[in-house]
Amino acid sequence: MSFPSRRSTTARKPLLPMSFAGNDSALASNASATLSNPFKITQRINLNTDTSTRPRKEKENEPPQAHNLIAPPTLRSRSFRLAHASLHQRREPPFPAVSPTPTPTELCLPSFTSPAPKLEKPRLPTRLPDSPTFWLSMYFCFNLGLTIYNKCVLLRFPFPYTLSAIHALFGTLGGSLLAKRGCFAPPRLNLRETVVLVAFSVLYAVNIAVSNVSLQLVTVPFHQVVRASTPIFTIFFARLLFGTHSSRAKKISLIPVVAGVGLATFGDKYYFTPTGLLLTLLGTLLAALKTLFTHALQSPPSPTFADPLALLSLLSPLALAHCALLAHLSGELARVRPADLSFLVLVNGALAFGLNVVSFGANRRVGALGMTVAANVKQVLAVVCAVGVFGLRIEGLNALGIALTLGGGAWYACVESSSNVSLQPIHAMYY
């Protein structure tokens, strides 16, 4: 009796106690013969084909069943069991050739896949409205809030240079935090851009220093009136440095703005010294230059400084060094005590960081002259807000000045919106 060849590709499986149905004596004699010459078995077994999972047919005409897991025993396992099994085991039905529980040789390891990507933390929204109205509104809110808050803080912390250094410190920390959160990509500067940034930071720090020194030598109303002439310096330097021509309507709209600020701050004796007058004029000139250069840095083709957050993160560390040096030279750092750095000062630094962000963003969208006029309107609104906070008294001329300034600012806004000409910087200035 001949046996059909069975093929298997799997490794040798552990043998289970199994018997073969029937008591054919020819099989027993054939099994003992094959065990005496095991090389014949290996010649008839093809290890490249696996038949352990093929379904067994009980009859010739019976269709195969996919769910049948009992596979016929191989020739080698039959011969081994016939030679070593008892008669009782031979009469019992065979056990399944494949154990329901996979043996160590039947375990299928899962395929190795690339590790699952780490879930990224949600980032802060980086897209803000691009409307000039939105940025001007935010500028007014932060500027008015910081102006009133600064007056309250300086009564308890009379160190303007140190306070400016704290503002720059919060700008540095805030810029680093936003860069880490992915709100902007810190730019890489070349040599020319680094020189321009250092020069601009010096202008920024000197403007603060001159403004604070001049405020000590003149009265506040005189200081506000002279600073109200900043739009005139802005138009002059825009024509001189950038070759920009302002329309006649823009120039006429500045007249009620300057006159209104003068009337709104009238009511105190305009006391000043010649040195104070020169320093106040110098501070006004520096303020106009700072506004122009800020707009120039953020205008095309300067993609490095186009993002206000990126510009603030680059400028704040340099401004911190300059303001700290000024505070040391003026002797403020020797008088500042750790107890003076209260919670009010820290909140003031956070407000200053927010004002810097919206100030740079509004300057890029509105323009240098528009920011100058907005600053003058802010001064008048600060007077109105200070009435309720500090108990100031508004006379008739003060009310007229407030009305003129607000009207001039609205007039300029209408002229600016209807005009297609804006301040364009000379590209070769910083490249």
Legacy VTK file of the C-alpha trace (Angstrom):
# vtk DataFile Version 3.0
C-alpha trace
ASCII
DATASET POLYDATA
POINTS 431 float
0.000 0.000 0.000
1.504 3.323 -1.100
1.194 6.625 0.710
0.585 9.960 -0.989
3.338 12.477 -0.526
2.678 15.255 1.959
4.539 18.563 1.833
5.348 20.822 4.733
7.431 24.020 5.027
7.182 24.471 8.752
9.841 23.302 11.152
9.508 20.024 12.924
6.575 20.368 15.318
6.336 18.810 18.740
4.563 15.481 18.570
1.306 15.025 20.436
-0.068 11.650 21.602
-2.050 10.594 18.571
-3.303 7.345 17.110
-4.371 6.293 13.677
-7.881 4.986 12.958
-7.936 1.359 11.854
-5.789 -1.650 12.508
-4.155 -2.187 9.167
-1.236 -4.548 9.744
0.353 -3.541 6.457
0.742 -0.015 7.711
2.443 -1.239 10.845
4.955 -3.301 8.906
5.551 -0.453 6.466
6.087 1.940 9.358
8.721 -0.289 10.933
10.452 -0.512 7.568
10.521 3.207 7.076
11.849 3.816 10.574
14.807 1.553 9.798
15.741 3.824 6.842
14.815 7.399 7.778
16.574 8.817 4.690
13.709 7.670 2.504
11.323 9.782 4.554
13.344 12.928 4.153
13.514 12.340 0.407
9.721 12.217 0.177
9.076 15.288 2.331
9.173 18.640 0.614
9.764 21.354 3.160
8.752 24.150 0.787
5.018 23.502 0.983
2.871 23.706 4.099
-0.078 21.312 4.190
-0.727 21.475 7.894
-3.485 23.991 7.362
-5.151 22.191 4.409
-8.647 20.880 5.214
-9.138 17.117 5.237
-11.828 15.502 3.081
-13.816 12.740 4.745
-15.104 11.584 1.367
-14.035 12.081 -2.214
-17.144 14.001 -3.252
-17.353 16.049 -0.076
-16.513 19.744 -0.660
-13.722 21.154 1.492
-14.724 23.179 4.535
-12.801 26.341 5.300
-13.489 26.174 9.002
-12.060 22.681 9.458
-8.901 23.026 11.497
-8.085 19.282 11.795
-5.322 18.472 9.333
-4.162 14.926 8.474
-0.999 13.759 10.177
2.184 13.712 8.197
3.903 10.485 7.127
6.639 10.917 9.655
4.237 11.405 12.566
2.139 8.378 11.486
5.143 6.108 11.373
6.417 7.270 14.739
3.032 6.803 16.422
2.431 3.358 14.896
5.796 2.199 16.158
5.433 3.504 19.711
1.689 3.655 20.390
-0.324 0.946 22.072
-3.219 -0.913 20.491
-5.680 1.144 22.506
-4.166 4.368 21.201
-4.305 3.071 17.639
-8.078 2.522 17.893
-8.746 6.006 19.246
-9.528 8.844 16.820
-6.482 10.959 16.073
-5.833 14.227 17.780
-5.628 17.314 15.597
-2.251 17.730 13.959
-2.316 21.388 14.783
-2.890 22.292 18.378
-5.670 24.858 19.027
-3.082 26.755 21.011
-0.146 27.697 18.750
3.076 25.917 19.533
6.336 27.870 19.687
6.991 26.962 16.055
3.531 28.143 15.000
3.618 31.574 16.609
3.342 34.370 14.073
5.173 37.518 15.122
3.633 40.792 13.972
5.469 42.669 11.299
7.685 45.472 12.522
6.310 48.882 11.675
7.678 52.346 12.208
6.999 53.753 15.681
3.835 55.759 16.016
4.464 59.486 15.634
4.261 61.545 18.779
1.212 63.691 19.073
2.155 67.326 18.776
0.931 69.747 21.370
-1.683 72.188 20.143
-0.022 75.406 19.178
-1.238 78.834 19.821
-3.058 80.455 16.929
-0.572 82.376 14.822
-3.027 84.085 12.495
-4.554 87.320 13.749
-6.859 89.638 11.835
-4.944 91.714 9.318
-7.323 94.660 9.535
-5.704 98.032 10.409
-8.798 98.859 12.480
-8.229 95.830 14.705
-4.565 96.650 15.307
-5.262 100.331 15.975
-7.996 99.377 18.451
-5.634 97.032 20.261
-2.956 99.724 20.207
-5.287 102.260 21.843
-6.391 99.778 24.516
-2.878 98.686 25.490
-1.411 102.176 25.202
-4.075 103.832 27.324
-3.969 101.062 29.900
-0.187 101.163 30.158
-0.098 104.985 30.331
-2.500 105.110 33.272
-0.854 102.124 34.916
2.631 103.606 34.501
1.607 106.740 36.344
0.376 104.615 39.240
3.516 102.458 39.302
5.987 105.346 39.080
4.505 106.831 42.240
5.755 103.762 44.132
8.667 102.847 41.880
10.379 106.116 40.833
13.011 104.503 38.612
12.108 105.114 34.938
15.266 103.566 33.463
14.935 100.438 35.582
11.268 100.207 34.667
12.199 100.430 30.983
14.718 97.616 31.515
11.952 95.504 33.082
9.789 96.176 30.025
12.601 94.968 27.777
13.108 91.923 30.015
9.471 90.902 29.615
9.788 91.450 25.880
12.737 89.056 25.823
10.981 86.397 27.898
7.709 86.754 26.002
9.412 86.518 22.629
11.294 83.378 23.679
8.091 81.762 24.957
6.148 82.512 21.772
9.019 81.239 19.632
9.097 77.998 21.638
5.343 77.589 21.182
5.745 77.927 17.433
4.020 81.279 16.964
6.883 82.481 14.778
10.219 81.262 13.496
13.235 83.140 14.894
15.043 84.593 11.872
18.732 84.216 11.164
20.470 87.511 10.520
23.371 88.202 8.264
26.037 90.789 9.039
24.198 93.753 7.529
20.925 92.925 9.252
22.733 92.560 12.569
24.314 96.001 12.205
20.923 97.529 11.356
19.302 95.845 14.355
21.997 97.023 16.778
21.738 100.585 15.454
17.960 100.518 15.798
18.199 99.219 19.373
20.520 102.124 20.241
17.979 104.556 18.777
15.231 102.858 20.761
17.111 103.109 24.071
18.366 106.684 23.523
14.828 107.812 22.716
13.611 106.494 26.068
16.510 108.097 27.928
16.116 111.541 26.321
12.366 111.491 26.875
12.729 110.712 30.582
15.483 113.310 31.115
13.570 116.055 29.298
10.454 115.288 31.326
12.412 116.105 34.484
13.419 119.539 33.136
10.058 120.765 31.782
6.439 120.590 32.846
4.160 117.872 31.580
1.905 120.199 29.483
4.933 121.732 27.735
6.337 118.279 27.105
3.045 117.146 25.560
2.756 120.222 23.330
6.269 119.790 21.932
5.751 116.069 21.444
2.567 116.873 19.547
4.742 118.282 16.770
6.074 114.783 16.009
3.968 114.470 12.797
5.742 117.526 11.404
9.135 115.889 12.016
7.798 112.671 10.531
6.809 114.368 7.264
10.132 116.218 7.132
12.336 113.135 7.630
10.177 111.013 5.339
10.823 113.541 2.586
14.531 113.862 3.451
15.441 110.185 3.964
12.927 108.279 1.867
11.867 110.825 -0.739
8.208 110.384 0.220
5.777 113.183 -0.604
2.715 113.623 1.589
-0.447 115.001 0.074
-1.723 118.457 0.899
-4.788 116.980 2.581
-2.575 115.060 4.991
-0.609 118.168 5.874
-3.773 120.193 6.474
-5.253 117.461 8.688
-2.247 117.744 11.009
-3.015 121.365 11.919
-6.038 120.622 14.155
-4.191 117.678 15.700
-1.202 119.748 16.814
-3.377 122.673 17.914
-5.776 120.383 19.739
-3.056 118.740 21.806
-1.738 122.159 22.794
-5.191 123.297 23.950
-5.959 119.999 25.675
-2.836 120.228 27.844
-3.218 123.936 28.564
-3.799 124.919 32.172
-0.367 124.829 33.770
2.473 127.307 33.629
4.663 126.476 30.635
7.912 126.516 32.552
11.020 125.208 30.824
14.756 125.749 30.686
16.798 126.125 27.488
18.378 122.734 28.117
14.968 121.198 28.704
13.631 122.736 25.488
16.541 121.349 23.448
16.219 117.893 24.988
12.455 117.866 24.399
12.951 118.799 20.747
15.653 116.139 20.475
13.316 113.557 21.987
10.584 114.517 19.504
13.047 114.177 16.632
14.177 110.758 17.885
10.570 109.625 18.272
9.860 110.527 14.629
12.991 108.699 13.468
12.143 105.631 15.530
8.671 105.475 14.014
10.039 105.843 10.479
12.736 103.205 10.920
10.276 100.798 12.530
8.036 101.071 9.483
11.056 100.753 7.179
12.290 97.573 8.850
8.900 95.894 8.470
8.297 96.915 4.851
9.305 94.887 1.760
11.808 93.706 0.704
12.765 92.938 4.309
11.226 89.527 5.094
13.470 89.097 8.132
11.788 91.860 10.148
8.316 91.580 8.589
6.924 89.654 11.563
6.435 92.008 14.543
7.012 89.158 17.003
10.304 88.260 15.354
11.434 91.892 15.394
10.437 92.247 19.042
12.303 89.070 20.034
15.457 90.372 18.349
15.187 93.926 19.662
14.268 93.224 23.300
17.581 91.664 24.468
19.562 94.577 23.018
17.179 97.128 24.506
17.484 95.350 27.862
21.261 95.755 27.791
21.032 99.443 26.848
18.379 100.299 29.456
20.241 98.409 32.169
23.400 100.350 31.283
21.500 103.654 31.474
20.010 102.656 34.820
23.485 101.855 36.118
25.005 105.118 34.849
22.177 107.173 36.356
22.572 105.460 39.732
19.115 103.884 39.781
20.312 100.317 40.170
22.135 101.223 43.388
18.892 102.562 44.865
16.562 99.782 43.742
15.778 97.212 46.408
14.371 93.716 45.775
11.301 94.613 47.831
10.484 97.350 45.307
9.939 94.763 42.550
6.372 94.052 43.584
3.519 92.414 41.713
2.510 95.790 40.244
5.857 96.109 38.478
5.569 92.607 37.015
2.073 93.290 35.671
3.417 96.514 34.209
6.068 94.549 32.325
3.448 92.160 30.936
1.343 95.094 29.689
4.424 96.621 28.087
5.091 93.374 26.216
1.534 93.358 24.873
1.848 97.001 23.830
5.091 96.291 21.970
3.467 93.454 20.025
0.433 95.469 18.908
2.575 98.573 18.310
4.866 96.783 15.855
1.896 95.071 14.216
-0.060 98.311 13.812
2.984 100.189 12.509
3.444 97.681 9.696
-0.205 97.974 8.621
-0.919 101.658 9.206
2.372 103.407 8.473
4.689 105.775 10.293
2.611 108.936 9.935
-0.573 107.136 10.880
1.053 105.814 14.047
2.229 109.328 14.914
-1.273 110.745 14.617
-2.646 107.791 16.580
-0.149 108.508 19.356
-1.342 112.114 19.557
-4.969 111.027 19.730
-3.929 108.593 22.455
-2.481 111.460 24.484
-5.818 113.259 24.438
-7.707 110.105 25.335
-5.266 109.592 28.195
-6.215 113.040 29.504
-9.889 112.075 29.382
-9.248 108.785 31.201
-7.036 110.493 33.775
-9.923 112.772 34.763
-11.714 109.925 36.478
-8.592 108.201 37.797
-6.595 111.154 39.148
-9.394 113.683 39.635
-8.206 116.223 37.043
-10.277 119.228 36.043
-11.049 120.060 32.411
-11.544 123.704 31.469
-13.246 125.033 28.362
-9.992 125.286 26.390
-9.101 121.738 27.379
-12.417 120.440 26.064
-11.922 122.396 22.816
-8.445 120.932 22.401
-9.767 117.419 22.931
-12.432 117.973 20.274
-9.893 119.399 17.797
-7.502 116.509 18.291
-10.180 113.855 17.862
-11.567 115.653 14.816
-8.106 115.999 13.263
-7.394 112.328 13.867
-10.669 111.304 12.207
-9.928 113.634 9.289
-6.490 112.133 8.798
-7.953 108.608 8.940
-10.364 109.476 6.125
-7.549 110.966 4.032
-5.320 107.950 4.651
-8.024 105.433 3.713
-8.850 107.244 0.456
-5.213 107.674 -0.554
-3.244 104.949 -2.298
0.102 106.541 -1.509
1.868 105.260 1.596
5.304 105.659 3.030
7.738 103.443 1.131
11.281 103.018 2.461
14.400 103.195 0.340
15.592 99.596 0.016
19.292 100.462 -0.029
19.038 102.077 3.370
19.367 98.824 5.313
20.673 96.405 2.700
LINES 1 432
431 0 1 2 3 4 5 6 7 8 9 10 11 12 13 14 15 16 17 18 19 20 21 22 23 24 25 26 27 28 29 30 31 32 33 34 35 36 37 38 39 40 41 42 43 44 45 46 47 48 49 50 51 52 53 54 55 56 57 58 59 60 61 62 63 64 65 66 67 68 69 70 71 72 73 74 75 76 77 78 79 80 81 82 83 84 85 86 87 88 89 90 91 92 93 94 95 96 97 98 99 100 101 102 103 104 105 106 107 108 109 110 111 112 113 114 115 116 117 118 119 120 121 122 123 124 125 126 127 128 129 130 131 132 133 134 135 136 137 138 139 140 141 142 143 144 145 146 147 148 149 150 151 152 153 154 155 156 157 158 159 160 161 162 163 164 165 166 167 168 169 170 171 172 173 174 175 176 177 178 179 180 181 182 183 184 185 186 187 188 189 190 191 192 193 194 195 196 197 198 199 200 201 202 203 204 205 206 207 208 209 210 211 212 213 214 215 216 217 218 219 220 221 222 223 224 225 226 227 228 229 230 231 232 233 234 235 236 237 238 239 240 241 242 243 244 245 246 247 248 249 250 251 252 253 254 255 256 257 258 259 260 261 262 263 264 265 266 267 268 269 270 271 272 273 274 275 276 277 278 279 280 281 282 283 284 285 286 287 288 289 290 291 292 293 294 295 296 297 298 299 300 301 302 303 304 305 306 307 308 309 310 311 312 313 314 315 316 317 318 319 320 321 322 323 324 325 326 327 328 329 330 331 332 333 334 335 336 337 338 339 340 341 342 343 344 345 346 347 348 349 350 351 352 353 354 355 356 357 358 359 360 361 362 363 364 365 366 367 368 369 370 371 372 373 374 375 376 377 378 379 380 381 382 383 384 385 386 387 388 389 390 391 392 393 394 395 396 397 398 399 400 401 402 403 404 405 406 407 408 409 410 411 412 413 414 415 416 417 418 419 420 421 422 423 424 425 426 427 428 429 430
